[in-house]
Amino acid sequence: MKNTFGDSLTVTLFGESHGEAIGAVLDGIAPGIKVDEAFIEKQLLLRRPAGDISTSRKEPDKFRILSGVSNGYTCGTPICITIENSDVKSEDYALFGDIARPSHADFTARQKYHGFEAKAGGGHFSGRITAAIVAAAAIVIPALNRKGIFIGTHIKRLGGVSDRDFTDFKQDISYLSDASFATLDTKAEAEMREKIIEAAREGDSIGAILETAVCGMPAGAGEPWFDTVEGKISHAVFSVPAIKAIEFGAGFGFSDMKGSIANDPFVVTNGEIRTMTNNNGGILGGIASGLPIVFRCAVKPTPTISKEQKSVDMKSMTEENITAAGRHDPCIAHRARVVIDSVTALTLADILAVRFGTDWLA
Ligand SMILES: Cc1cc2nc3c(=O)[nH]c(=O)nc-3n(C[C@H](O)[C@H](O)[C@H](O)COP(=O)(O)O)c2cc1C
């Protein structure tokens, strides 16, 4: 399905960066879930640009729930949420007109939509659309929390600076849920902020690795083949613009291990079968093992930069240099982390709805 994700609980995205509004339709949601508008606002705030480490585009992210919620509870029918675009300056983008921004979707959008695509601000490919994902997931996250499932993402690495690992998952996730810059170590935060500012000063951008942990996912959820927990999470995470790699548990680190080190030995803890280590990142055979699900994804440096780059004018077919004016994030990672939490929440809620039925979430 185009622009739609999920099997039982689906989310459909619509809108363009500089159109009237963006939004999401959430379908297959259980009736009777309390909708906390203050929580939706809080989640949107975590994604919103802030200070000198983000784009200067300032969107208030004023959202409206048009359907599917009555007296503060989900009705069980499709929920349509819209978020208006108000801080729109299309003249910034007229400057690069038909010149494809290297690493952005301008060229591939032209191939697919033959020039009819909305161009300003990246159109339907803009990171702005992720606000709709965050708003939709903010309806689902409190319901997952009530079922004991918690999700958190931190910036694991940026510009050569590393954050500490998760230690106490529940405590760390709780800390991250209120952190305006998602690191577990304040020294790492200061150093990473400096790296972002340095890149911005140079008219450049910088990439990062985000690490996500989920605790409380019940063992047994997921499917053994195509709809594996890894597969579904990867599908959703790769839908987030600028994500270019993902690994679960020890991930690529498995290449340097022997089985005796890589294997997670089983033990009985408080009457439950657990594993002593979690190199498999909480997933075995595509199915949740009950251990924390841990994965890392790579966020590429923001494509639009003000340093001069070589490109092509797609209309005149001439080679041109491009220097991007406009308002852009020197780094995407600190805004994307709540987007990763959000797509993870929507994915897990869908997996759980497939296993236990849609009403389980309520
Ligand atoms: C939260 C968020 C903000 C983003 N902001 C920008 C931006 O300001 N400028 C830009 O060129 N790309 C930005 N992007 C990334 C582009 O949308 C993305 O790189 C582009 O659509 C090409 O897709 P791909 O990188 O997945 O191949 C942002 C992405 C996210 C998730």
Ligand as a Chemical Component Dictionary entry (heavy atoms), coordinates in Angstrom:
data_LIG
# 
_chem_comp.id                   LIG 
_chem_comp.type                 NON-POLYMER 
_chem_comp.pdbx_formal_charge   0 
_chem_comp.three_letter_code    LIG 
# 
loop_
_chem_comp_atom.comp_id 
_chem_comp_atom.atom_id 
_chem_comp_atom.alt_atom_id 
_chem_comp_atom.type_symbol 
_chem_comp_atom.charge 
_chem_comp_atom.model_Cartn_x 
_chem_comp_atom.model_Cartn_y 
_chem_comp_atom.model_Cartn_z 
_chem_comp_atom.pdbx_ordinal 
LIG C1  C1  C 0 13.234 15.099 11.423 1  
LIG C2  C2  C 0 13.880 15.212 10.079 2  
LIG C3  C3  C 0 14.305 16.460 9.625  3  
LIG C4  C4  C 0 14.920 16.596 8.380  4  
LIG N1  N1  N 0 15.323 17.848 7.977  5  
LIG C5  C5  C 0 15.956 17.982 6.778  6  
LIG C6  C6  C 0 16.417 19.275 6.345  7  
LIG O1  O1  O 0 16.259 20.293 7.033  8  
LIG N2  N2  N 0 17.041 19.356 5.149  9  
LIG C7  C7  C 0 17.260 18.247 4.356  10 
LIG O2  O2  O 0 17.840 18.352 3.305  11 
LIG N3  N3  N 0 16.841 17.033 4.752  12 
LIG C8  C8  C 0 16.194 16.851 5.927  13 
LIG N4  N4  N 0 15.769 15.602 6.315  14 
LIG C9  C9  C 0 16.140 14.418 5.506  15 
LIG C10 C10 C 0 15.485 14.304 4.149  16 
LIG O3  O3  O 0 14.088 14.378 4.260  17 
LIG C11 C11 C 0 15.914 13.001 3.466  18 
LIG O4  O4  O 0 17.280 12.834 3.508  19 
LIG C12 C12 C 0 15.462 12.971 2.015  20 
LIG O5  O5  O 0 14.057 12.891 1.957  21 
LIG C13 C13 C 0 16.040 11.794 1.209  22 
LIG O6  O6  O 0 15.639 10.566 1.785  23 
LIG P1  P1  P 0 16.713 9.468  2.263  24 
LIG O7  O7  O 0 17.772 10.223 3.002  25 
LIG O8  O8  O 0 15.934 8.553  3.154  26 
LIG O9  O9  O 0 17.261 8.803  1.052  27 
LIG C14 C14 C 0 15.124 15.445 7.554  28 
LIG C15 C15 C 0 14.702 14.195 8.021  29 
LIG C16 C16 C 0 14.094 14.062 9.273  30 
LIG C17 C17 C 0 13.681 12.700 9.753  31 
# 
loop_
_chem_comp_bond.comp_id 
_chem_comp_bond.atom_id_1 
_chem_comp_bond.atom_id_2 
_chem_comp_bond.value_order 
_chem_comp_bond.pdbx_ordinal 
LIG C1  C2  SING 1  
LIG C2  C3  SING 2  
LIG C2  C16 DOUB 3  
LIG C3  C4  DOUB 4  
LIG C4  N1  SING 5  
LIG C4  C14 SING 6  
LIG N1  C5  DOUB 7  
LIG C5  C6  SING 8  
LIG C5  C8  SING 9  
LIG C6  O1  DOUB 10 
LIG C6  N2  SING 11 
LIG N2  C7  SING 12 
LIG C7  O2  DOUB 13 
LIG C7  N3  SING 14 
LIG N3  C8  DOUB 15 
LIG C8  N4  SING 16 
LIG N4  C9  SING 17 
LIG N4  C14 SING 18 
LIG C9  C10 SING 19 
LIG C10 O3  SING 20 
LIG C10 C11 SING 21 
LIG C11 O4  SING 22 
LIG C11 C12 SING 23 
LIG C12 O5  SING 24 
LIG C12 C13 SING 25 
LIG C13 O6  SING 26 
LIG O6  P1  SING 27 
LIG P1  O7  DOUB 28 
LIG P1  O8  SING 29 
LIG P1  O9  SING 30 
LIG C14 C15 DOUB 31 
LIG C15 C16 SING 32 
LIG C16 C17 SING 33 
# 
